[in-house]
Amino acid sequence: MTNDSTHTHSYGKGVQAELREPALTLRKVIPDVYEGFKALHDAAFSAGAVDVKTKELIALAIATSQHCDGCMASHARGAARAGATEAEVAETLGVCIQMMGGPGTVYAPRAFAAYREFAEAYAARARD
């Protein structure tokens, strides 16, 4: 990332785009692992006693605490898709900051930027 003011970094779509090719390549080599992970994901994120939006907020918090940019992008998108509000995401990330300390002040803004990127895209689609 450059220091000039015209450069912007995408913590959502940009991270996902960066990871797309390496993930597809690995998926071709170990498809059973990816299929198993998808089945686990689908089971864990299905609505039950805890709704999907809450599960996505929990996952976003865990991704933030684990410093996983790809996971933050994925669950920021999931939270936006599930209808999480900016305030809900911000408060979730506030808990991350409290629990993580200094690193939380670095990774929570990244997660928030990713959420806002996806939320804006979903809002634009809804307007069209």
FENZIJO-V131971 format. One record per residue. N is the residue number from 1. RES is the residue in three letters. SS is DSSP state (A for helix, B for strand, O for the rest). OMEGA is omega in whole degrees, -180 to 180 (999 if undefined). Layout:
BEGIN
N:RES:SS:OMEGA / N:RES:SS:OMEGA
END
This chain:
BEGIN
1:MET:O:180 / 2:THR:O:-179 / 3:ASN:O:-179 / 4:ASP:O:-173 / 5:SER:O:180 / 6:THR:O:-179 / 7:HIS:O:174 / 8:THR:O:179 / 9:HIS:O:176 / 10:SER:O:177 / 11:TYR:O:180 / 12:GLY:O:-176 / 13:LYS:A:180 / 14:GLY:A:178 / 15:VAL:A:180 / 16:GLN:A:179 / 17:ALA:A:-180 / 18:GLU:A:-177 / 19:LEU:A:-173 / 20:ARG:A:-176 / 21:GLU:A:178 / 22:PRO:A:179 / 23:ALA:A:178 / 24:LEU:A:179 / 25:THR:A:180 / 26:LEU:A:180 / 27:ARG:A:178 / 28:LYS:A:-178 / 29:VAL:A:-178 / 30:ILE:O:-176 / 31:PRO:A:-179 / 32:ASP:A:178 / 33:VAL:A:-180 / 34:TYR:A:177 / 35:GLU:A:177 / 36:GLY:A:179 / 37:PHE:A:179 / 38:LYS:A:178 / 39:ALA:A:177 / 40:LEU:A:178 / 41:HIS:A:-178 / 42:ASP:A:179 / 43:ALA:A:-177 / 44:ALA:A:-175 / 45:PHE:O:175 / 46:SER:O:180 / 47:ALA:O:178 / 48:GLY:O:177 / 49:ALA:O:175 / 50:VAL:O:-178 / 51:ASP:O:-176 / 52:VAL:A:-179 / 53:LYS:A:180 / 54:THR:A:178 / 55:LYS:A:179 / 56:GLU:A:177 / 57:LEU:A:176 / 58:ILE:A:-180 / 59:ALA:A:178 / 60:LEU:A:178 / 61:ALA:A:179 / 62:ILE:A:179 / 63:ALA:A:179 / 64:THR:A:-178 / 65:SER:A:179 / 66:GLN:O:179 / 67:HIS:O:-177 / 68:CYS:O:-178 / 69:ASP:A:178 / 70:GLY:A:178 / 71:CYS:A:178 / 72:MET:A:179 / 73:ALA:A:-178 / 74:SER:A:-176 / 75:HIS:A:169 / 76:ALA:A:176 / 77:ARG:A:179 / 78:GLY:A:179 / 79:ALA:A:178 / 80:ALA:A:-180 / 81:ARG:A:-178 / 82:ALA:O:176 / 83:GLY:O:177 / 84:ALA:O:178 / 85:THR:O:177 / 86:GLU:A:180 / 87:ALA:A:179 / 88:GLU:A:179 / 89:VAL:A:-179 / 90:ALA:A:179 / 91:GLU:A:176 / 92:THR:A:-180 / 93:LEU:A:173 / 94:GLY:A:176 / 95:VAL:A:177 / 96:CYS:A:180 / 97:ILE:A:180 / 98:GLN:A:-177 / 99:MET:A:-174 / 100:MET:A:-174 / 101:GLY:O:-175 / 102:GLY:A:179 / 103:PRO:A:177 / 104:GLY:A:179 / 105:THR:A:175 / 106:VAL:A:-174 / 107:TYR:A:178 / 108:ALA:A:176 / 109:PRO:A:176 / 110:ARG:A:179 / 111:ALA:A:180 / 112:PHE:A:178 / 113:ALA:A:178 / 114:ALA:A:178 / 115:TYR:A:-177 / 116:ARG:A:178 / 117:GLU:A:-180 / 118:PHE:A:180 / 119:ALA:A:178 / 120:GLU:A:179 / 121:ALA:A:178 / 122:TYR:A:179 / 123:ALA:A:178 / 124:ALA:A:178 / 125:ARG:A:-179 / 126:ALA:A:179 / 127:ARG:A:-177 / 128:ASP:O:999
END
